[in-house]
Protein backbone atom coordinates (compact mmCIF):
# COMPACT_ATOMS: atom_id res chain seq x y z
CA UNK A 1 0.00 0.00 0.00
CA UNK A 2 2.98 2.32 0.29
CA UNK A 3 3.23 2.83 -3.48
CA UNK A 4 0.89 5.41 -4.99
CA UNK A 5 -1.61 3.78 -7.34
CA UNK A 6 -1.03 6.55 -9.86
CA UNK A 7 1.11 9.61 -10.48
CA UNK A 8 -0.82 12.40 -8.84
CA UNK A 9 1.22 15.19 -10.39
CA UNK A 10 4.27 15.30 -12.61
CA UNK A 11 7.07 17.72 -13.26
CA UNK A 12 6.10 17.56 -16.93
CA UNK A 13 2.59 18.76 -16.11
CA UNK A 14 3.91 21.70 -14.05
CA UNK A 15 6.39 22.58 -16.80
CA UNK A 16 3.63 22.52 -19.42
CA UNK A 17 1.77 25.18 -17.42
CA UNK A 18 4.96 27.23 -17.06
CA UNK A 19 5.61 26.97 -20.80
CA UNK A 20 2.12 28.32 -21.47
CA UNK A 21 2.86 31.23 -19.15
CA UNK A 22 6.13 31.90 -20.96
CA UNK A 23 4.40 31.89 -24.37
CA UNK A 24 1.41 34.04 -23.54
CA UNK A 25 1.13 37.74 -22.98
CA UNK A 26 0.13 37.97 -19.34
CA UNK A 27 -1.91 40.84 -18.01
CA UNK A 28 -3.27 40.17 -14.50
CA UNK A 29 -6.15 42.54 -15.21
CA UNK A 30 -7.15 40.48 -18.27
CA UNK A 31 -9.70 37.74 -17.55
CA UNK A 32 -7.97 35.10 -19.72
CA UNK A 33 -4.59 35.76 -18.08
CA UNK A 34 -6.12 35.63 -14.62
CA UNK A 35 -7.88 32.38 -15.52
CA UNK A 36 -4.61 30.82 -16.71
CA UNK A 37 -2.94 31.63 -13.39
CA UNK A 38 -5.95 30.37 -11.43
CA UNK A 39 -6.09 27.17 -13.48
CA UNK A 40 -2.40 26.54 -12.81
CA UNK A 41 -3.03 27.00 -9.07
CA UNK A 42 -6.24 24.96 -9.06
CA UNK A 43 -4.57 22.14 -11.01
CA UNK A 44 -1.90 21.74 -8.34
CA UNK A 45 -4.54 22.00 -5.57
CA UNK A 46 -6.52 19.21 -7.27
CA UNK A 47 -3.48 16.93 -7.17
CA UNK A 48 -3.04 17.70 -3.46
CA UNK A 49 -6.75 17.04 -2.81
CA UNK A 50 -6.51 13.71 -4.64
CA UNK A 51 -3.62 12.59 -2.42
CA UNK A 52 -5.55 13.52 0.73
CA UNK A 53 -8.69 11.77 -0.57
CA UNK A 54 -6.67 8.65 -1.45
CA UNK A 55 -5.34 8.62 2.11
CA UNK A 56 -8.85 9.03 3.55
CA UNK A 57 -10.09 6.20 1.31
CA UNK A 58 -7.27 3.88 2.41
CA UNK A 59 -5.62 3.82 -1.03
CA UNK A 60 -2.52 5.45 0.47
CA UNK A 61 -1.28 5.04 3.99
CA UNK A 62 -0.40 8.30 5.79
CA UNK A 63 3.35 7.83 5.28
CA UNK A 64 2.92 7.31 1.53
CA UNK A 65 0.54 10.28 1.34
CA UNK A 66 3.06 12.54 3.10
CA UNK A 67 5.80 11.33 0.73
CA UNK A 68 3.59 12.06 -2.28
CA UNK A 69 2.74 15.52 -0.94
CA UNK A 70 6.46 16.22 -0.44
CA UNK A 71 7.18 15.08 -4.01
CA UNK A 72 4.49 17.37 -5.44
CA UNK A 73 5.66 20.23 -3.20
CA UNK A 74 9.18 19.88 -4.60
CA UNK A 75 7.84 20.19 -8.15
CA UNK A 76 5.44 23.08 -7.53
CA UNK A 77 7.50 25.18 -5.13
CA UNK A 78 10.85 24.89 -6.90
CA UNK A 79 12.48 28.07 -8.20
CA UNK A 80 11.11 29.08 -11.57
CA UNK A 81 13.11 30.97 -14.16
CA UNK A 82 11.29 33.59 -16.23
CA UNK A 83 12.82 36.31 -18.35
CA UNK A 84 9.83 38.49 -17.50
CA UNK A 85 10.04 39.89 -13.98
CA UNK A 86 6.25 40.39 -13.99
CA UNK A 87 5.62 36.72 -14.84
CA UNK A 88 8.09 35.64 -12.16
CA UNK A 89 6.20 37.72 -9.60
CA UNK A 90 2.86 36.24 -10.73
CA UNK A 91 4.11 32.65 -10.47
CA UNK A 92 5.60 33.48 -7.08
CA UNK A 93 2.10 34.56 -5.99
CA UNK A 94 0.67 31.22 -7.14
CA UNK A 95 3.41 29.35 -5.27
CA UNK A 96 2.84 31.43 -2.14
CA UNK A 97 -0.87 30.60 -2.24
CA UNK A 98 -0.07 26.89 -2.60
CA UNK A 99 2.33 26.85 0.38
CA UNK A 100 -0.66 26.88 2.72
CA UNK A 101 -2.43 24.14 0.75
CA UNK A 102 0.58 21.87 1.27
CA UNK A 103 0.77 22.70 4.99
CA UNK A 104 -2.95 22.06 5.42
CA UNK A 105 -2.82 18.73 3.60
CA UNK A 106 0.24 17.59 5.55
CA UNK A 107 -1.32 18.68 8.84
CA UNK A 108 -4.54 16.84 7.99
CA UNK A 109 -2.76 13.60 7.02
CA UNK A 110 -0.40 13.69 10.01
CA UNK A 111 -2.71 14.98 12.75
CA UNK A 112 -6.29 15.04 11.47
CA UNK A 113 -8.75 17.91 11.72
CA UNK A 114 -8.02 20.89 13.94
CA UNK A 115 -10.95 20.98 16.33
CA UNK A 116 -10.57 24.09 18.47
CA UNK A 117 -11.95 26.61 15.97
CA UNK A 118 -13.88 27.16 12.73
CA UNK A 119 -12.40 28.06 9.36
CA UNK A 120 -13.39 31.69 9.89
CA UNK A 121 -11.95 31.79 13.43
CA UNK A 122 -8.66 30.34 12.23
CA UNK A 123 -8.44 32.79 9.30
CA UNK A 124 -9.12 35.73 11.61
CA UNK A 125 -6.50 34.44 14.07
CA UNK A 126 -4.04 34.15 11.16
CA UNK A 127 -4.76 37.75 10.12
CA UNK A 128 -4.21 38.91 13.70
CA UNK A 129 -0.93 36.97 13.88
CA UNK A 130 0.21 38.49 10.58
CA UNK A 131 -0.61 41.97 11.91
CA UNK A 132 1.66 41.19 14.85
CA UNK A 133 4.32 39.94 12.38
CA UNK A 134 4.12 36.38 13.75
CA UNK A 135 4.13 34.59 10.39
CA UNK A 136 4.76 31.16 11.92
CA UNK A 137 1.52 31.45 13.89
CA UNK A 138 -0.26 32.88 10.84
CA UNK A 139 0.63 29.93 8.58
CA UNK A 140 -0.23 27.49 11.38
CA UNK A 141 -3.71 29.02 11.77
CA UNK A 142 -4.24 28.98 8.00
CA UNK A 143 -3.17 25.33 7.84
CA UNK A 144 -5.65 24.51 10.63
CA UNK A 145 -8.36 26.30 8.64
CA UNK A 146 -7.32 24.12 5.70
CA UNK A 147 -7.79 20.91 7.71
CA UNK A 148 -11.34 22.06 8.47
CA UNK A 149 -11.93 22.69 4.74
CA UNK A 150 -10.61 19.21 3.91
CA UNK A 151 -13.06 17.87 6.52
CA UNK A 152 -15.93 19.57 4.69
CA UNK A 153 -16.34 22.95 6.39
CA UNK A 154 -16.86 25.85 3.98
CA UNK A 155 -14.51 28.79 3.60
CA UNK A 156 -16.86 31.76 3.43
CA UNK A 157 -15.42 33.93 0.68
CA UNK A 158 -16.70 37.06 2.49
CA UNK A 159 -13.82 36.59 4.95
CA UNK A 160 -11.43 37.46 2.11
CA UNK A 161 -12.91 40.95 1.94
CA UNK A 162 -11.91 41.47 5.58
CA UNK A 163 -8.25 40.65 4.95
CA UNK A 164 -5.50 43.17 4.34
CA UNK A 165 -3.42 42.29 1.30
CA UNK A 166 -0.53 40.15 2.49
CA UNK A 167 0.54 36.57 3.09
CA UNK A 168 -2.65 35.52 4.85
CA UNK A 169 -4.73 36.81 1.93
CA UNK A 170 -2.49 34.81 -0.45
CA UNK A 171 -2.75 31.69 1.71
CA UNK A 172 -6.53 32.00 1.96
CA UNK A 173 -6.60 32.29 -1.83
CA UNK A 174 -4.83 28.92 -1.88
CA UNK A 175 -7.37 27.49 0.57
CA UNK A 176 -10.13 28.64 -1.77
CA UNK A 177 -8.43 26.63 -4.55
CA UNK A 178 -8.27 23.65 -2.18
CA UNK A 179 -11.98 23.98 -1.43
CA UNK A 180 -12.74 24.08 -5.16
CA UNK A 181 -10.46 21.08 -5.75
CA UNK A 182 -12.22 19.02 -3.09
CA UNK A 183 -15.63 19.87 -4.55
CA UNK A 184 -14.61 19.09 -8.15
CA UNK A 185 -11.38 17.06 -8.22
CA UNK A 186 -11.10 16.77 -11.99
CA UNK A 187 -7.73 17.76 -13.41
CA UNK A 188 -7.88 20.88 -15.50
CA UNK A 189 -7.02 20.42 -19.13
CA UNK A 190 -3.90 22.37 -19.88
CA UNK A 191 -5.28 23.68 -23.15
CA UNK A 192 -8.44 25.19 -21.61
N, C-alpha and C positions, 0 to 999 in steps of 0.2 A: 504493500500500500504506500510505500514511501516514494514511489516514482509517479510523477504527475501523469494522468491518463492522456494528456494532450499538452501541446505548447500553448500556454495562455497568452504569451506575448513574445514577439521576436524583435531582435535588433533590426532586422530587415524591415519590419512593419514601421517601427519608429523612424528609421531612416527614409522610408518612402514619404512619410508625412513631412519630414524636414526638407526633403528634395522639393516637394510641392511648395513649401514656404519659400525656398530659395528661388524657385522659378516665377512665382507670382508677385505682382505688385501688391504690397500689403499696405492697406490704409485702415487703421483700427476703427475709424469712423464709418467705414464702408461695411454694409451688412454682410456681403460675401466674404470679406477678409475676416470679419469678426467670427463668422460661422466656421471658417476654416480653423481658426485658433481654438474655438470651442469644441469642434469635432475632434481635433487632435487631443485635447484635454479629456473629453468624454471617452474617447477610444481607450486611453490608458486607464481611466477609472473603471471602465467596463471589465478590462482584464483583471484588475484588482478585485472587483466585485465577484467575478467568476471564481477566483481562487478562494475567497472567503466562503462563498456558497458551496464550493466543492468540499471545503473543510467541514462546514455545517452538515452537509449531506453524507459525510463519512467517506467520500471519494479520496480525500487527502487527509492524512493525519496532521495534527497541528505542527509538528516539526517540518514535514514536507511543505505545508502551506507557508510557513515562515521562510523556508529556503526559497520557494517560488516567488514570494513577495520581494525578498532581497534581490533575486535575479532580475526581476522586472524593474525594481528601484534602480539598480545599477545601469540598466539600459536608459531609462527615462530621465534620470537625474544626472547623467554624465555631462561633462562640458560639451557645449555645442559651438562649432565654429560657423560664424556667418560673416560675410564681408560687410553686410549692412548692420550698422550699430542699432538701428531701430528694430530690425528683425531679431537681433540678439536680445534686446530688451524685452520684446514681446514673448519670445520663447522662454526667457527667464521668468516672466510672470506666470506662464503656464506651469513651469517646473515648480515654482514657489507654491502655487495653488495645490499641486499634487503632493507636495511634501506632507501635508496634513492628512491626505487620503492614505498614504502609506502608513503613517503613524497610527491612524485610527484602525486600519485593517490589522496591523501587527498587534496593537493593544487588544483588539477584539479576539484574535486568535489565541493570544497568550494568556489573557486574563478575563475574557468575557466582557459583559456589558457593564459599563459604569452605572452604579445604581443610586448615587447620592445627589442626583440633579436631573433636570430635563435638558433637552437640546438647547433651548433658549437660555436657561440658567447658565449652562456651561459657556455658551457663546458670550453672554454678558460678562461672565467672570473672566473670560479670555480678553475681552476688550478692556476691562478694568486693569488686568495684569499688564497688558501692552501699554496702557496709559502710564503705568508705574515703571515702565521699561523692564519688566520681568518677563522676557520672551520665553524662557523655559516654562514658566507657569502658563503663559498664554497658549503655547503649542500643546501642552498637556491638557488644558481645558478643551481646546478644539478637538483633540484626539478623543477625549471622553465623549464629547458631543457626537463625534463620528461613530463611536461604538453604539450609541443610542439610535443613530440613523440606520446602521446596519441591522439593528434589532427591530426596526420597523417604525420608530418614531419619526415624525415629519419635521424637517427643518422649515420653519415658517419664513418665507422669503422676505417678509416685512422686517425681520430682524436686520437684514442687510442694510436697510435704509437708516438704521440707527448707528451703524458703524462708521467711524472715521476711516478715511482711506489709509491703509497700512497693511501690515502682515496679517492681522486677524481677518480683515476684509478679504484678502487674497486666499487665506486658508478656508474661510467660509465659502468662497466661490468654489474651491475644490470639493468641499463637502456637498455642495449643491450638485456638482457633477457626479459624486458618489451616489447621492440619492437618486438621480436620474438613471444611473447605471444599474442600480438595484431594482428599479421599477421596470426597466426595459434593457436587459443585458445582451442585446444583440450588437455585435461588432459593427462599427460604422464602416461603410464602404469608403475606401480611400478616394474614389473618384466622384464622390457625391458633390 
